[in-house]
Amino acid sequence: GGVLTIDQIAVDPVWQRRGIARAMILYAEGNCKDIRLMRVGTQVSNIPALRLYENLGFRIAEVSYVFHCHYS
């Protein structure tokens, strides 16, 4: 439907702060056809990711909490 959703991006800590996540997002934006809207998702507590997305022009549109249950 013309919506590209990036739910999570991970970069190995050794390679962080080198523009890799930014490059991945820009690559997706430039190479996926017929996009009318891009959506990204991250944890509300992930300040570095929020800053990255805002620096790329994204704005917070919705906040929700997802709770995970892990069994041992």
C-alpha positions as CSV (number, residue, x, y, z in Angstrom):
1,G,0.0,0.0,0.0
2,G,2.9,2.4,-0.4
3,V,4.0,2.3,3.2
4,L,7.5,1.3,4.2
5,T,7.8,0.3,7.8
6,I,11.2,-0.1,9.5
7,D,10.5,-1.7,12.9
8,Q,14.0,-2.1,14.3
9,I,17.5,-1.6,13.1
10,A,20.6,-3.0,14.9
11,V,24.2,-2.2,14.4
12,D,26.9,-4.1,16.2
13,P,28.4,-1.8,19.0
14,V,31.8,-2.1,17.4
15,W,30.4,-0.4,14.3
16,Q,28.1,2.2,15.9
17,R,28.5,5.9,15.4
18,R,29.8,5.5,11.9
19,G,26.6,6.4,10.0
20,I,25.6,2.8,9.2
21,A,22.0,3.0,10.5
22,R,21.5,6.3,8.7
23,A,22.9,4.8,5.5
24,M,20.5,1.8,5.8
25,I,17.5,4.1,6.2
26,L,18.5,6.3,3.3
27,Y,19.1,3.2,1.2
28,A,15.6,1.9,1.9
29,E,14.1,5.3,1.2
30,G,15.9,5.6,-2.1
31,N,15.5,2.1,-3.4
32,C,12.0,0.9,-2.4
33,K,9.6,1.7,-5.2
34,D,6.3,3.5,-4.9
35,I,6.7,4.7,-1.3
36,R,4.3,7.4,-0.2
37,L,5.0,7.0,3.6
38,M,7.9,5.7,5.7
39,R,7.3,4.6,9.3
40,V,9.9,3.7,11.8
41,G,9.6,2.1,15.2
42,T,11.8,1.9,18.3
43,Q,11.6,1.8,22.0
44,V,10.5,5.0,23.6
45,S,13.5,4.8,25.9
46,N,16.0,4.5,23.0
47,I,17.0,8.1,22.9
48,P,19.9,7.6,20.3
49,A,17.4,6.0,17.9
50,L,14.8,8.8,18.4
51,R,17.5,11.4,17.7
52,L,18.6,9.6,14.6
53,Y,15.1,9.4,13.2
54,E,14.3,13.0,14.1
55,N,17.6,14.1,12.4
56,L,16.4,12.3,9.3
57,G,13.1,14.2,9.3
58,F,10.8,11.8,11.1
59,R,8.5,13.0,13.8
60,I,6.9,11.2,16.7
61,A,3.3,10.3,15.7
62,E,2.4,7.6,18.2
63,V,3.7,6.2,21.4
64,S,2.7,2.8,22.8
65,Y,4.2,0.3,25.2
66,V,4.9,-3.3,24.3
67,F,5.4,-5.7,27.1
68,H,7.3,-9.0,26.5
69,C,7.0,-12.1,28.6
70,H,10.0,-14.4,28.7
71,Y,9.7,-17.9,30.1
72,S,12.6,-19.9,31.4
